[in-house]
Amino acid sequence: MIEFDDTAKRKIRFQTRRGLLELDLVFGRFMEREFEQLNNQELAQLVEILEFQDQELLALINGSAQTDKAHLIPMLQRIRQA
């Protein structure tokens, strides 16, 4: 399992800045409320989610699209609820 140090966490924070205002708002709330409590497995899932293109990511977060990566669904729900 990957260990996320402070440098890796700063990189993740930077990656949550997206090209769409809607995503910036959602991730801003999520990062404020949830980020510090994420364990290494959850951080790895977040990194994988951030690899999606903005339009696809927005569709996944707002529920208008589904992913075939079942292990990401709980994290997507957590982001949605933030």
mmCIF file of the N, C-alpha and C atoms, coordinates in Angstrom:
data_MODEL
# 
_entry.id   MODEL 
# 
loop_
_atom_site.group_PDB 
_atom_site.id 
_atom_site.type_symbol 
_atom_site.label_atom_id 
_atom_site.label_alt_id 
_atom_site.label_comp_id 
_atom_site.label_asym_id 
_atom_site.label_entity_id 
_atom_site.label_seq_id 
_atom_site.pdbx_PDB_ins_code 
_atom_site.Cartn_x 
_atom_site.Cartn_y 
_atom_site.Cartn_z 
_atom_site.occupancy 
_atom_site.B_iso_or_equiv 
_atom_site.pdbx_formal_charge 
_atom_site.auth_seq_id 
_atom_site.auth_comp_id 
_atom_site.auth_asym_id 
_atom_site.auth_atom_id 
_atom_site.pdbx_PDB_model_num 
ATOM 1   N N  . MET A 1 1  ? 0.836   -1.180 0.000   1.00 0.00 ? 1  MET A N  1 
ATOM 2   C CA . MET A 1 1  ? 0.000   0.000  0.000   1.00 0.00 ? 1  MET A CA 1 
ATOM 3   C C  . MET A 1 1  ? 0.884   1.247  0.000   1.00 0.00 ? 1  MET A C  1 
ATOM 4   N N  . ILE A 1 2  ? 0.422   2.253  -0.679  1.00 0.00 ? 2  ILE A N  1 
ATOM 5   C CA . ILE A 1 2  ? 1.143   3.516  -0.774  1.00 0.00 ? 2  ILE A CA 1 
ATOM 6   C C  . ILE A 1 2  ? 0.968   4.310  0.515   1.00 0.00 ? 2  ILE A C  1 
ATOM 7   N N  . GLU A 1 3  ? 2.049   4.884  0.990   1.00 0.00 ? 3  GLU A N  1 
ATOM 8   C CA . GLU A 1 3  ? 2.004   5.793  2.131   1.00 0.00 ? 3  GLU A CA 1 
ATOM 9   C C  . GLU A 1 3  ? 2.033   7.218  1.596   1.00 0.00 ? 3  GLU A C  1 
ATOM 10  N N  . PHE A 1 4  ? 1.077   8.021  1.993   1.00 0.00 ? 4  PHE A N  1 
ATOM 11  C CA . PHE A 1 4  ? 0.985   9.400  1.528   1.00 0.00 ? 4  PHE A CA 1 
ATOM 12  C C  . PHE A 1 4  ? 1.593   10.328 2.575   1.00 0.00 ? 4  PHE A C  1 
ATOM 13  N N  . ASP A 1 5  ? 2.721   10.932 2.216   1.00 0.00 ? 5  ASP A N  1 
ATOM 14  C CA . ASP A 1 5  ? 3.355   11.895 3.112   1.00 0.00 ? 5  ASP A CA 1 
ATOM 15  C C  . ASP A 1 5  ? 2.797   13.294 2.827   1.00 0.00 ? 5  ASP A C  1 
ATOM 16  N N  . ASP A 1 6  ? 3.324   14.291 3.519   1.00 0.00 ? 6  ASP A N  1 
ATOM 17  C CA . ASP A 1 6  ? 2.823   15.661 3.358   1.00 0.00 ? 6  ASP A CA 1 
ATOM 18  C C  . ASP A 1 6  ? 2.984   16.173 1.930   1.00 0.00 ? 6  ASP A C  1 
ATOM 19  N N  . THR A 1 7  ? 4.070   15.809 1.278   1.00 0.00 ? 7  THR A N  1 
ATOM 20  C CA . THR A 1 7  ? 4.295   16.249 -0.101  1.00 0.00 ? 7  THR A CA 1 
ATOM 21  C C  . THR A 1 7  ? 3.240   15.647 -1.027  1.00 0.00 ? 7  THR A C  1 
ATOM 22  N N  . ALA A 1 8  ? 2.953   14.376 -0.860  1.00 0.00 ? 8  ALA A N  1 
ATOM 23  C CA . ALA A 1 8  ? 1.935   13.715 -1.680  1.00 0.00 ? 8  ALA A CA 1 
ATOM 24  C C  . ALA A 1 8  ? 0.559   14.324 -1.428  1.00 0.00 ? 8  ALA A C  1 
ATOM 25  N N  . LYS A 1 9  ? 0.277   14.657 -0.182  1.00 0.00 ? 9  LYS A N  1 
ATOM 26  C CA . LYS A 1 9  ? -1.016  15.268 0.140   1.00 0.00 ? 9  LYS A CA 1 
ATOM 27  C C  . LYS A 1 9  ? -1.136  16.661 -0.470  1.00 0.00 ? 9  LYS A C  1 
ATOM 28  N N  . ARG A 1 10 ? -0.052  17.409 -0.494  1.00 0.00 ? 10 ARG A N  1 
ATOM 29  C CA . ARG A 1 10 ? -0.080  18.732 -1.146  1.00 0.00 ? 10 ARG A CA 1 
ATOM 30  C C  . ARG A 1 10 ? -0.358  18.579 -2.641  1.00 0.00 ? 10 ARG A C  1 
ATOM 31  N N  . LYS A 1 11 ? 0.216   17.555 -3.240  1.00 0.00 ? 11 LYS A N  1 
ATOM 32  C CA . LYS A 1 11 ? -0.010  17.294 -4.663  1.00 0.00 ? 11 LYS A CA 1 
ATOM 33  C C  . LYS A 1 11 ? -1.484  16.966 -4.913  1.00 0.00 ? 11 LYS A C  1 
ATOM 34  N N  . ILE A 1 12 ? -2.063  16.169 -4.046  1.00 0.00 ? 12 ILE A N  1 
ATOM 35  C CA . ILE A 1 12 ? -3.481  15.831 -4.181  1.00 0.00 ? 12 ILE A CA 1 
ATOM 36  C C  . ILE A 1 12 ? -4.329  17.093 -4.057  1.00 0.00 ? 12 ILE A C  1 
ATOM 37  N N  . ARG A 1 13 ? -4.021  17.930 -3.086  1.00 0.00 ? 13 ARG A N  1 
ATOM 38  C CA . ARG A 1 13 ? -4.758  19.195 -2.922  1.00 0.00 ? 13 ARG A CA 1 
ATOM 39  C C  . ARG A 1 13 ? -4.705  20.019 -4.208  1.00 0.00 ? 13 ARG A C  1 
ATOM 40  N N  . PHE A 1 14 ? -3.537  20.093 -4.823  1.00 0.00 ? 14 PHE A N  1 
ATOM 41  C CA . PHE A 1 14 ? -3.395  20.847 -6.060  1.00 0.00 ? 14 PHE A CA 1 
ATOM 42  C C  . PHE A 1 14 ? -4.227  20.221 -7.175  1.00 0.00 ? 14 PHE A C  1 
ATOM 43  N N  . GLN A 1 15 ? -4.251  18.890 -7.242  1.00 0.00 ? 15 GLN A N  1 
ATOM 44  C CA . GLN A 1 15 ? -4.997  18.198 -8.295  1.00 0.00 ? 15 GLN A CA 1 
ATOM 45  C C  . GLN A 1 15 ? -6.504  18.385 -8.167  1.00 0.00 ? 15 GLN A C  1 
ATOM 46  N N  . THR A 1 16 ? -6.986  18.754 -6.990  1.00 0.00 ? 16 THR A N  1 
ATOM 47  C CA . THR A 1 16 ? -8.432  18.967 -6.838  1.00 0.00 ? 16 THR A CA 1 
ATOM 48  C C  . THR A 1 16 ? -8.870  20.289 -7.449  1.00 0.00 ? 16 THR A C  1 
ATOM 49  N N  . ARG A 1 17 ? -7.937  21.138 -7.805  1.00 0.00 ? 17 ARG A N  1 
ATOM 50  C CA . ARG A 1 17 ? -8.278  22.372 -8.529  1.00 0.00 ? 17 ARG A CA 1 
ATOM 51  C C  . ARG A 1 17 ? -8.550  21.985 -9.975  1.00 0.00 ? 17 ARG A C  1 
ATOM 52  N N  . ARG A 1 18 ? -9.767  22.164 -10.389 1.00 0.00 ? 18 ARG A N  1 
ATOM 53  C CA . ARG A 1 18 ? -10.179 21.694 -11.707 1.00 0.00 ? 18 ARG A CA 1 
ATOM 54  C C  . ARG A 1 18 ? -10.546 22.850 -12.616 1.00 0.00 ? 18 ARG A C  1 
ATOM 55  N N  . GLY A 1 19 ? -10.841 22.529 -13.866 1.00 0.00 ? 19 GLY A N  1 
ATOM 56  C CA . GLY A 1 19 ? -11.199 23.534 -14.846 1.00 0.00 ? 19 GLY A CA 1 
ATOM 57  C C  . GLY A 1 19 ? -12.655 23.943 -14.801 1.00 0.00 ? 19 GLY A C  1 
ATOM 58  N N  . LEU A 1 20 ? -13.466 23.211 -14.066 1.00 0.00 ? 20 LEU A N  1 
ATOM 59  C CA . LEU A 1 20 ? -14.888 23.516 -13.962 1.00 0.00 ? 20 LEU A CA 1 
ATOM 60  C C  . LEU A 1 20 ? -15.202 24.061 -12.576 1.00 0.00 ? 20 LEU A C  1 
ATOM 61  N N  . LEU A 1 21 ? -15.907 25.163 -12.539 1.00 0.00 ? 21 LEU A N  1 
ATOM 62  C CA . LEU A 1 21 ? -16.266 25.785 -11.274 1.00 0.00 ? 21 LEU A CA 1 
ATOM 63  C C  . LEU A 1 21 ? -17.041 24.816 -10.384 1.00 0.00 ? 21 LEU A C  1 
ATOM 64  N N  . GLU A 1 22 ? -17.945 24.043 -10.978 1.00 0.00 ? 22 GLU A N  1 
ATOM 65  C CA . GLU A 1 22 ? -18.738 23.089 -10.201 1.00 0.00 ? 22 GLU A CA 1 
ATOM 66  C C  . GLU A 1 22 ? -17.847 22.113 -9.450  1.00 0.00 ? 22 GLU A C  1 
ATOM 67  N N  . LEU A 1 23 ? -16.814 21.613 -10.119 1.00 0.00 ? 23 LEU A N  1 
ATOM 68  C CA . LEU A 1 23 ? -15.891 20.683 -9.469  1.00 0.00 ? 23 LEU A CA 1 
ATOM 69  C C  . LEU A 1 23 ? -15.070 21.384 -8.398  1.00 0.00 ? 23 LEU A C  1 
ATOM 70  N N  . ASP A 1 24 ? -14.650 22.602 -8.668  1.00 0.00 ? 24 ASP A N  1 
ATOM 71  C CA . ASP A 1 24 ? -13.900 23.357 -7.659  1.00 0.00 ? 24 ASP A CA 1 
ATOM 72  C C  . ASP A 1 24 ? -14.728 23.528 -6.391  1.00 0.00 ? 24 ASP A C  1 
ATOM 73  N N  . LEU A 1 25 ? -16.007 23.821 -6.541  1.00 0.00 ? 25 LEU A N  1 
ATOM 74  C CA . LEU A 1 25 ? -16.880 23.999 -5.380  1.00 0.00 ? 25 LEU A CA 1 
ATOM 75  C C  . LEU A 1 25 ? -17.052 22.699 -4.598  1.00 0.00 ? 25 LEU A C  1 
ATOM 76  N N  . VAL A 1 26 ? -17.318 21.624 -5.313  1.00 0.00 ? 26 VAL A N  1 
ATOM 77  C CA . VAL A 1 26 ? -17.516 20.319 -4.664  1.00 0.00 ? 26 VAL A CA 1 
ATOM 78  C C  . VAL A 1 26 ? -16.235 19.880 -3.953  1.00 0.00 ? 26 VAL A C  1 
ATOM 79  N N  . PHE A 1 27 ? -15.120 19.947 -4.664  1.00 0.00 ? 27 PHE A N  1 
ATOM 80  C CA . PHE A 1 27 ? -13.863 19.512 -4.056  1.00 0.00 ? 27 PHE A CA 1 
ATOM 81  C C  . PHE A 1 27 ? -13.421 20.451 -2.941  1.00 0.00 ? 27 PHE A C  1 
ATOM 82  N N  . GLY A 1 28 ? -13.725 21.723 -3.053  1.00 0.00 ? 28 GLY A N  1 
ATOM 83  C CA . GLY A 1 28 ? -13.387 22.656 -1.984  1.00 0.00 ? 28 GLY A CA 1 
ATOM 84  C C  . GLY A 1 28 ? -14.049 22.261 -0.675  1.00 0.00 ? 28 GLY A C  1 
ATOM 85  N N  . ARG A 1 29 ? -15.344 21.974 -0.748  1.00 0.00 ? 29 ARG A N  1 
ATOM 86  C CA . ARG A 1 29 ? -16.080 21.533 0.457   1.00 0.00 ? 29 ARG A CA 1 
ATOM 87  C C  . ARG A 1 29 ? -15.541 20.195 0.968   1.00 0.00 ? 29 ARG A C  1 
ATOM 88  N N  . PHE A 1 30 ? -15.318 19.266 0.041   1.00 0.00 ? 30 PHE A N  1 
ATOM 89  C CA . PHE A 1 30 ? -14.821 17.954 0.428   1.00 0.00 ? 30 PHE A CA 1 
ATOM 90  C C  . PHE A 1 30 ? -13.465 18.060 1.117   1.00 0.00 ? 30 PHE A C  1 
ATOM 91  N N  . MET A 1 31 ? -12.588 18.847 0.554   1.00 0.00 ? 31 MET A N  1 
ATOM 92  C CA . MET A 1 31 ? -11.244 18.977 1.119   1.00 0.00 ? 31 MET A CA 1 
ATOM 93  C C  . MET A 1 31 ? -11.296 19.613 2.501   1.00 0.00 ? 31 MET A C  1 
ATOM 94  N N  . GLU A 1 32 ? -12.150 20.591 2.692   1.00 0.00 ? 32 GLU A N  1 
ATOM 95  C CA . GLU A 1 32 ? -12.282 21.234 4.002   1.00 0.00 ? 32 GLU A CA 1 
ATOM 96  C C  . GLU A 1 32 ? -12.821 20.274 5.057   1.00 0.00 ? 32 GLU A C  1 
ATOM 97  N N  . ARG A 1 33 ? -13.791 19.469 4.680   1.00 0.00 ? 33 ARG A N  1 
ATOM 98  C CA . ARG A 1 33 ? -14.507 18.633 5.649   1.00 0.00 ? 33 ARG A CA 1 
ATOM 99  C C  . ARG A 1 33 ? -13.908 17.247 5.850   1.00 0.00 ? 33 ARG A C  1 
ATOM 100 N N  . GLU A 1 34 ? -13.336 16.670 4.799   1.00 0.00 ? 34 GLU A N  1 
ATOM 101 C CA . GLU A 1 34 ? -12.998 15.247 4.842   1.00 0.00 ? 34 GLU A CA 1 
ATOM 102 C C  . GLU A 1 34 ? -11.517 14.900 4.666   1.00 0.00 ? 34 GLU A C  1 
ATOM 103 N N  . PHE A 1 35 ? -10.776 15.745 3.983   1.00 0.00 ? 35 PHE A N  1 
ATOM 104 C CA . PHE A 1 35 ? -9.441  15.350 3.523   1.00 0.00 ? 35 PHE A CA 1 
ATOM 105 C C  . PHE A 1 35 ? -8.532  14.879 4.644   1.00 0.00 ? 35 PHE A C  1 
ATOM 106 N N  . GLU A 1 36 ? -8.480  15.586 5.727   1.00 0.00 ? 36 GLU A N  1 
ATOM 107 C CA . GLU A 1 36 ? -7.542  15.238 6.813   1.00 0.00 ? 36 GLU A CA 1 
ATOM 108 C C  . GLU A 1 36 ? -7.875  13.901 7.483   1.00 0.00 ? 36 GLU A C  1 
ATOM 109 N N  . GLN A 1 37 ? -9.090  13.416 7.321   1.00 0.00 ? 37 GLN A N  1 
ATOM 110 C CA . GLN A 1 37 ? -9.479  12.148 7.942   1.00 0.00 ? 37 GLN A CA 1 
ATOM 111 C C  . GLN A 1 37 ? -9.270  10.940 7.029   1.00 0.00 ? 37 GLN A C  1 
ATOM 112 N N  . LEU A 1 38 ? -8.878  11.158 5.783   1.00 0.00 ? 38 LEU A N  1 
ATOM 113 C CA . LEU A 1 38 ? -8.733  10.048 4.848   1.00 0.00 ? 38 LEU A CA 1 
ATOM 114 C C  . LEU A 1 38 ? -7.505  9.208  5.180   1.00 0.00 ? 38 LEU A C  1 
ATOM 115 N N  . ASN A 1 39 ? -7.684  7.891  5.129   1.00 0.00 ? 39 ASN A N  1 
ATOM 116 C CA . ASN A 1 39 ? -6.545  6.993  5.326   1.00 0.00 ? 39 ASN A CA 1 
ATOM 117 C C  . ASN A 1 39 ? -5.850  6.762  3.976   1.00 0.00 ? 39 ASN A C  1 
ATOM 118 N N  . ASN A 1 40 ? -4.779  6.014  3.968   1.00 0.00 ? 40 ASN A N  1 
ATOM 119 C CA . ASN A 1 40 ? -3.994  5.812  2.751   1.00 0.00 ? 40 ASN A CA 1 
ATOM 120 C C  . ASN A 1 40 ? -4.796  5.142  1.639   1.00 0.00 ? 40 ASN A C  1 
ATOM 121 N N  . GLN A 1 41 ? -5.645  4.187  1.971   1.00 0.00 ? 41 GLN A N  1 
ATOM 122 C CA . GLN A 1 41 ? -6.471  3.523  0.961   1.00 0.00 ? 41 GLN A CA 1 
ATOM 123 C C  . GLN A 1 41 ? -7.449  4.524  0.336   1.00 0.00 ? 41 GLN A C  1 
ATOM 124 N N  . GLU A 1 42 ? -8.060  5.345  1.163   1.00 0.00 ? 42 GLU A N  1 
ATOM 125 C CA . GLU A 1 42 ? -8.999  6.349  0.660   1.00 0.00 ? 42 GLU A CA 1 
ATOM 126 C C  . GLU A 1 42 ? -8.289  7.413  -0.169  1.00 0.00 ? 42 GLU A C  1 
ATOM 127 N N  . LEU A 1 43 ? -7.091  7.783  0.235   1.00 0.00 ? 43 LEU A N  1 
ATOM 128 C CA . LEU A 1 43 ? -6.311  8.736  -0.555  1.00 0.00 ? 43 LEU A CA 1 
ATOM 129 C C  . LEU A 1 43 ? -5.970  8.150  -1.924  1.00 0.00 ? 43 LEU A C  1 
ATOM 130 N N  . ALA A 1 44 ? -5.651  6.878  -1.965  1.00 0.00 ? 44 ALA A N  1 
ATOM 131 C CA . ALA A 1 44 ? -5.362  6.217  -3.243  1.00 0.00 ? 44 ALA A CA 1 
ATOM 132 C C  . ALA A 1 44 ? -6.600  6.228  -4.137  1.00 0.00 ? 44 ALA A C  1 
ATOM 133 N N  . GLN A 1 45 ? -7.769  6.018  -3.555  1.00 0.00 ? 45 GLN A N  1 
ATOM 134 C CA . GLN A 1 45 ? -9.013  6.076  -4.324  1.00 0.00 ? 45 GLN A CA 1 
ATOM 135 C C  . GLN A 1 45 ? -9.253  7.486  -4.845  1.00 0.00 ? 45 GLN A C  1 
ATOM 136 N N  . LEU A 1 46 ? -8.998  8.488  -4.024  1.00 0.00 ? 46 LEU A N  1 
ATOM 137 C CA . LEU A 1 46 ? -9.172  9.873  -4.439  1.00 0.00 ? 46 LEU A CA 1 
ATOM 138 C C  . LEU A 1 46 ? -8.235  10.199 -5.602  1.00 0.00 ? 46 LEU A C  1 
ATOM 139 N N  . VAL A 1 47 ? -7.008  9.750  -5.534  1.00 0.00 ? 47 VAL A N  1 
ATOM 140 C CA . VAL A 1 47 ? -6.049  9.970  -6.622  1.00 0.00 ? 47 VAL A CA 1 
ATOM 141 C C  . VAL A 1 47 ? -6.572  9.341  -7.909  1.00 0.00 ? 47 VAL A C  1 
ATOM 142 N N  . GLU A 1 48 ? -7.115  8.143  -7.805  1.00 0.00 ? 48 GLU A N  1 
ATOM 143 C CA . GLU A 1 48 ? -7.664  7.468  -8.985  1.00 0.00 ? 48 GLU A CA 1 
ATOM 144 C C  . GLU A 1 48 ? -8.858  8.240  -9.548  1.00 0.00 ? 48 GLU A C  1 
ATOM 145 N N  . ILE A 1 49 ? -9.694  8.763  -8.687  1.00 0.00 ? 49 ILE A N  1 
ATOM 146 C CA . ILE A 1 49 ? -10.837 9.563  -9.126  1.00 0.00 ? 49 ILE A CA 1 
ATOM 147 C C  . ILE A 1 49 ? -10.373 10.824 -9.838  1.00 0.00 ? 49 ILE A C  1 
ATOM 148 N N  . LEU A 1 50 ? -9.329  11.442 -9.334  1.00 0.00 ? 50 LEU A N  1 
ATOM 149 C CA . LEU A 1 50 ? -8.832  12.678 -9.921  1.00 0.00 ? 50 LEU A CA 1 
ATOM 150 C C  . LEU A 1 50 ? -8.201  12.470 -11.295 1.00 0.00 ? 50 LEU A C  1 
ATOM 151 N N  . GLU A 1 51 ? -7.988  11.233 -11.706 1.00 0.00 ? 51 GLU A N  1 
ATOM 152 C CA . GLU A 1 51 ? -7.454  10.941 -13.033 1.00 0.00 ? 51 GLU A CA 1 
ATOM 153 C C  . GLU A 1 51 ? -8.513  11.072 -14.125 1.00 0.00 ? 51 GLU A C  1 
ATOM 154 N N  . PHE A 1 52 ? -9.797  11.086 -13.748 1.00 0.00 ? 52 PHE A N  1 
ATOM 155 C CA . PHE A 1 52 ? -10.859 11.259 -14.733 1.00 0.00 ? 52 PHE A CA 1 
ATOM 156 C C  . PHE A 1 52 ? -10.807 12.669 -15.315 1.00 0.00 ? 52 PHE A C  1 
ATOM 157 N N  . GLN A 1 53 ? -11.221 12.799 -16.565 1.00 0.00 ? 53 GLN A N  1 
ATOM 158 C CA . GLN A 1 53 ? -11.353 14.111 -17.187 1.00 0.00 ? 53 GLN A CA 1 
ATOM 159 C C  . GLN A 1 53 ? -12.498 14.870 -16.513 1.00 0.00 ? 53 GLN A C  1 
ATOM 160 N N  . ASP A 1 54 ? -12.445 16.194 -16.550 1.00 0.00 ? 54 ASP A N  1 
ATOM 161 C CA . ASP A 1 54 ? -13.408 17.020 -15.824 1.00 0.00 ? 54 ASP A CA 1 
ATOM 162 C C  . ASP A 1 54 ? -14.862 16.683 -16.127 1.00 0.00 ? 54 ASP A C  1 
ATOM 163 N N  . GLN A 1 55 ? -15.224 16.576 -17.387 1.00 0.00 ? 55 GLN A N  1 
ATOM 164 C CA . GLN A 1 55 ? -16.628 16.316 -17.739 1.00 0.00 ? 55 GLN A CA 1 
ATOM 165 C C  . GLN A 1 55 ? -17.096 14.957 -17.209 1.00 0.00 ? 55 GLN A C  1 
ATOM 166 N N  . GLU A 1 56 ? -16.258 13.950 -17.344 1.00 0.00 ? 56 GLU A N  1 
ATOM 167 C CA . GLU A 1 56 ? -16.595 12.618 -16.847 1.00 0.00 ? 56 GLU A CA 1 
ATOM 168 C C  . GLU A 1 56 ? -16.672 12.628 -15.318 1.00 0.00 ? 56 GLU A C  1 
ATOM 169 N N  . LEU A 1 57 ? -15.744 13.322 -14.685 1.00 0.00 ? 57 LEU A N  1 
ATOM 170 C CA . LEU A 1 57 ? -15.730 13.411 -13.228 1.00 0.00 ? 57 LEU A CA 1 
ATOM 171 C C  . LEU A 1 57 ? -16.978 14.116 -12.713 1.00 0.00 ? 57 LEU A C  1 
ATOM 172 N N  . LEU A 1 58 ? -17.370 15.197 -13.360 1.00 0.00 ? 58 LEU A N  1 
ATOM 173 C CA . LEU A 1 58 ? -18.583 15.907 -12.956 1.00 0.00 ? 58 LEU A CA 1 
ATOM 174 C C  . LEU A 1 58 ? -19.795 14.999 -13.082 1.00 0.00 ? 58 LEU A C  1 
ATOM 175 N N  . ALA A 1 59 ? -19.887 14.248 -14.159 1.00 0.00 ? 59 ALA A N  1 
ATOM 176 C CA . ALA A 1 59 ? -21.010 13.324 -14.350 1.00 0.00 ? 59 ALA A CA 1 
ATOM 177 C C  . ALA A 1 59 ? -21.021 12.243 -13.268 1.00 0.00 ? 59 ALA A C  1 
ATOM 178 N N  . LEU A 1 60 ? -19.855 11.756 -12.876 1.00 0.00 ? 60 LEU A N  1 
ATOM 179 C CA . LEU A 1 60 ? -19.787 10.743 -11.820 1.00 0.00 ? 60 LEU A CA 1 
ATOM 180 C C  . LEU A 1 60 ? -20.207 11.326 -10.472 1.00 0.00 ? 60 LEU A C  1 
ATOM 181 N N  . ILE A 1 61 ? -19.775 12.530 -10.210 1.00 0.00 ? 61 ILE A N  1 
ATOM 182 C CA . ILE A 1 61 ? -20.085 13.145 -8.922  1.00 0.00 ? 61 ILE A CA 1 
ATOM 183 C C  . ILE A 1 61 ? -21.544 13.544 -8.825  1.00 0.00 ? 61 ILE A C  1 
ATOM 184 N N  . ASN A 1 62 ? -22.112 14.058 -9.912  1.00 0.00 ? 62 ASN A N  1 
ATOM 185 C CA . ASN A 1 62 ? -23.523 14.469 -9.820  1.00 0.00 ? 62 ASN A CA 1 
ATOM 186 C C  . ASN A 1 62 ? -24.484 13.309 -10.066 1.00 0.00 ? 62 ASN A C  1 
ATOM 187 N N  . GLY A 1 63 ? -23.945 12.127 -10.349 1.00 0.00 ? 63 GLY A N  1 
ATOM 188 C CA . GLY A 1 63 ? -24.775 10.929 -10.450 1.00 0.00 ? 63 GLY A CA 1 
ATOM 189 C C  . GLY A 1 63 ? -25.392 10.689 -11.810 1.00 0.00 ? 63 GLY A C  1 
ATOM 190 N N  . SER A 1 64 ? -25.037 11.472 -12.809 1.00 0.00 ? 64 SER A N  1 
ATOM 191 C CA . SER A 1 64 ? -25.613 11.266 -14.135 1.00 0.00 ? 64 SER A CA 1 
ATOM 192 C C  . SER A 1 64 ? -24.860 10.194 -14.932 1.00 0.00 ? 64 SER A C  1 
ATOM 193 N N  . ALA A 1 65 ? -23.755 9.707  -14.395 1.00 0.00 ? 65 ALA A N  1 
ATOM 194 C CA . ALA A 1 65 ? -22.992 8.613  -15.010 1.00 0.00 ? 65 ALA A CA 1 
ATOM 195 C C  . ALA A 1 65 ? -22.543 7.667  -13.902 1.00 0.00 ? 65 ALA A C  1 
ATOM 196 N N  . GLN A 1 66 ? -22.255 6.452  -14.296 1.00 0.00 ? 66 GLN A N  1 
ATOM 197 C CA . GLN A 1 66 ? -21.787 5.425  -13.360 1.00 0.00 ? 66 GLN A CA 1 
ATOM 198 C C  . GLN A 1 66 ? -20.407 4.953  -13.802 1.00 0.00 ? 66 GLN A C  1 
ATOM 199 N N  . THR A 1 67 ? -19.637 4.479  -12.843 1.00 0.00 ? 67 THR A N  1 
ATOM 200 C CA . THR A 1 67 ? -18.331 3.914  -13.153 1.00 0.00 ? 67 THR A CA 1 
ATOM 201 C C  . THR A 1 67 ? -18.376 2.404  -12.985 1.00 0.00 ? 67 THR A C  1 
ATOM 202 N N  . ASP A 1 68 ? -17.564 1.720  -13.762 1.00 0.00 ? 68 ASP A N  1 
ATOM 203 C CA . ASP A 1 68 ? -17.462 0.269  -13.614 1.00 0.00 ? 68 ASP A CA 1 
ATOM 204 C C  . ASP A 1 68 ? -16.414 -0.102 -12.560 1.00 0.00 ? 68 ASP A C  1 
ATOM 205 N N  . LYS A 1 69 ? -15.814 0.898  -11.949 1.00 0.00 ? 69 LYS A N  1 
ATOM 206 C CA . LYS A 1 69 ? -14.827 0.684  -10.891 1.00 0.00 ? 69 LYS A CA 1 
ATOM 207 C C  . LYS A 1 69 ? -15.544 0.748  -9.543  1.00 0.00 ? 69 LYS A C  1 
ATOM 208 N N  . ALA A 1 70 ? -16.081 -0.373 -9.120  1.00 0.00 ? 70 ALA A N  1 
ATOM 209 C CA . ALA A 1 70 ? -16.924 -0.438 -7.921  1.00 0.00 ? 70 ALA A CA 1 
ATOM 210 C C  . ALA A 1 70 ? -16.205 0.058  -6.670  1.00 0.00 ? 70 ALA A C  1 
ATOM 211 N N  . HIS A 1 71 ? -14.903 -0.116 -6.601  1.00 0.00 ? 71 HIS A N  1 
ATOM 212 C CA . HIS A 1 71 ? -14.172 0.306  -5.403  1.00 0.00 ? 71 HIS A CA 1 
ATOM 213 C C  . HIS A 1 71 ? -14.159 1.827  -5.227  1.00 0.00 ? 71 HIS A C  1 
ATOM 214 N N  . LEU A 1 72 ? -14.484 2.581  -6.279  1.00 0.00 ? 72 LEU A N  1 
ATOM 215 C CA . LEU A 1 72 ? -14.504 4.042  -6.190  1.00 0.00 ? 72 LEU A CA 1 
ATOM 216 C C  . LEU A 1 72 ? -15.856 4.615  -5.773  1.00 0.00 ? 72 LEU A C  1 
ATOM 217 N N  . ILE A 1 73 ? -16.896 3.801  -5.828  1.00 0.00 ? 73 ILE A N  1 
ATOM 218 C CA . ILE A 1 73 ? -18.245 4.289  -5.555  1.00 0.00 ? 73 ILE A CA 1 
ATOM 219 C C  . ILE A 1 73 ? -18.388 4.882  -4.154  1.00 0.00 ? 73 ILE A C  1 
ATOM 220 N N  . PRO A 1 74 ? -17.895 4.238  -3.095  1.00 0.00 ? 74 PRO A N  1 
ATOM 221 C CA . PRO A 1 74 ? -18.020 4.859  -1.766  1.00 0.00 ? 74 PRO A CA 1 
ATOM 222 C C  . PRO A 1 74 ? -17.337 6.222  -1.677  1.00 0.00 ? 74 PRO A C  1 
ATOM 223 N N  . MET A 1 75 ? -16.174 6.377  -2.308  1.00 0.00 ? 75 MET A N  1 
ATOM 224 C CA . MET A 1 75 ? -15.486 7.672  -2.260  1.00 0.00 ? 75 MET A CA 1 
ATOM 225 C C  . MET A 1 75 ? -16.252 8.716  -3.065  1.00 0.00 ? 75 MET A C  1 
ATOM 226 N N  . LEU A 1 76 ? -16.803 8.333  -4.205  1.00 0.00 ? 76 LEU A N  1 
ATOM 227 C CA . LEU A 1 76 ? -17.609 9.265  -4.993  1.00 0.00 ? 76 LEU A CA 1 
ATOM 228 C C  . LEU A 1 76 ? -18.827 9.729  -4.184  1.00 0.00 ? 76 LEU A C  1 
ATOM 229 N N  . GLN A 1 77 ? -19.446 8.808  -3.465  1.00 0.00 ? 77 GLN A N  1 
ATOM 230 C CA . GLN A 1 77 ? -20.586 9.182  -2.616  1.00 0.00 ? 77 GLN A CA 1 
ATOM 231 C C  . GLN A 1 77 ? -20.159 10.127 -1.509  1.00 0.00 ? 77 GLN A C  1 
ATOM 232 N N  . ARG A 1 78 ? -19.017 9.876  -0.952  1.00 0.00 ? 78 ARG A N  1 
ATOM 233 C CA . ARG A 1 78 ? -18.495 10.737 0.122   1.00 0.00 ? 78 ARG A CA 1 
ATOM 234 C C  . ARG A 1 78 ? -18.209 12.152 -0.400  1.00 0.00 ? 78 ARG A C  1 
ATOM 235 N N  . ILE A 1 79 ? -17.663 12.234 -1.599  1.00 0.00 ? 79 ILE A N  1 
ATOM 236 C CA . ILE A 1 79 ? -17.409 13.543 -2.216  1.00 0.00 ? 79 ILE A CA 1 
ATOM 237 C C  . ILE A 1 79 ? -18.740 14.245 -2.461  1.00 0.00 ? 79 ILE A C  1 
ATOM 238 N N  . ARG A 1 80 ? -19.729 13.515 -2.966  1.00 0.00 ? 80 ARG A N  1 
ATOM 239 C CA . ARG A 1 80 ? -21.060 14.068 -3.234  1.00 0.00 ? 80 ARG A CA 1 
ATOM 240 C C  . ARG A 1 80 ? -21.696 14.650 -1.979  1.00 0.00 ? 80 ARG A C  1 
ATOM 241 N N  . GLN A 1 81 ? -21.526 13.973 -0.873  1.00 0.00 ? 81 GLN A N  1 
ATOM 242 C CA . GLN A 1 81 ? -22.190 14.361 0.366   1.00 0.00 ? 81 GLN A CA 1 
ATOM 243 C C  . GLN A 1 81 ? -21.509 15.509 1.084   1.00 0.00 ? 81 GLN A C  1 
ATOM 244 N N  . ALA A 1 82 ? -20.295 15.822 0.719   1.00 0.00 ? 82 ALA A N  1 
ATOM 245 C CA . ALA A 1 82 ? -19.530 16.870 1.431   1.00 0.00 ? 82 ALA A CA 1 
ATOM 246 C C  . ALA A 1 82 ? -20.138 18.249 1.237   1.00 0.00 ? 82 ALA A C  1 
# 
